[in-house]
C-alpha cells in the first residue's frame, strides 16, 4: 500500500530521488580528463614559449666563440652552394654573374666581404626593393662548408618618372626636363627610359634609350640611345642646328668610357648673318665620331666637396664614315676640379 502524498514505500526503488551513481562517476572522470588535457596544453604552450629562450641561451656561447675566432684570424670556410630566392621575373644569369667572388672565397672573412659587395651590386641594378644575404651551415657530411642564401624582393613599381627645372648660373639659362623609366622589362636588369628637355634659350631634346648591365656575357654594361636635338645658336653664331642620331656605349668601367655617335646634322641660317666659315657648313652632313673619356674623382663628396680633386679628359675623333659629307675633326677637352 502506498503512503499518502505518493511517497514510495520501502519495497519500491527510489529512482527519482537517488540518481545512478555509475553515471555520476563517469561524468567526474570526463571532467578530470578535460582538466588534465587543459593542464597538458598549458604546459606545452609554456614549453613552446620557453624553447626559443633556451635555444638562444644555448646558441649564445657558440656565437660568441665564432666572433672571437673571426677577430683572432681567418676562419677556414668554403661555399658549398648559393641559393637565390624571390626572383620571379629577373633571370638567374643576371644574379649569378655577380657571385664569382663569393664562390671562390676560402675564409669566413672573405665570404662576408664578398656578400657585402654582392649586396651593393644587386641593389645598384635598381631591380630589387631589398636584398638579404644569409649564411647557413652546409651539409653535415661536408664539414667546414656553408650555404649562401640570397633573398631578393623585386620592385613592385617598375615604372617611375620625374620632372624638374634646372638653372645653369654660368650660362644664365634654365631648362625644364622630364623623364619616364621602366625597370627590368625583360628580366635582364634592362632599364628603358624616355626623356624630354626644353630650354628657355630655344633648345630642345627628345631621346629614348636602353641600358643593359649584362648583355650576352659582356663584362661591361651596354647602352643605346636615339635622340633628336634642336639648338638655337642665333645669339652667338647666327645659325640653327638640328641632329637626329644614335649613340652606343661600347665600353664603360670605373675610369674609362668609350662611346660611338652617328648623327644626321642640319645647319640653317635664318638670319643670313652667319660668317663665311659657318656658311660653308650649311646644309646636311654626317657626324660619325668616337669619344673616349678618362675620369677619376678623389673628392670626399660629388655634390658638396670640401677636399680632394676630380679630373676629366675627353678625346673625340670625327670622320669615321667613308663619306665626303662626313665631318672630320679632332677634339681634346680637359677639366680639373679642385
Secondary structure, 3 states (H helix, E strand, C coil): CCCHHHCCCCCCCCCCCCCCHHHHHHHHHHHHHHHHHHHHHHHHHHHHHHHHHHHHHHHHHHHHHHHHHHHHCCCECEEEEEEEECCCCCCHHHHHCCCHHHHCCCEHHHHHHHHHHHHHHHHHCCCEEEEEEEEEECCCCCCCEEEEEEEEEECCCCEEEEEEEEEECCCCEEEEEEEEEEECCCCCCCEEEEEEEEECCCCEEEEEEEEECCCCCCCCCEEEEEEEEEEECCCCCCCEEEEEEEEEEEEECCCEEEEEEEEEEEEECCCCCCCHHHHCCCEEEEEEEEEEEEEEECCCCCCCCCCCCEEEEEEEEECCCCCCCECCEEEEEEEEEC
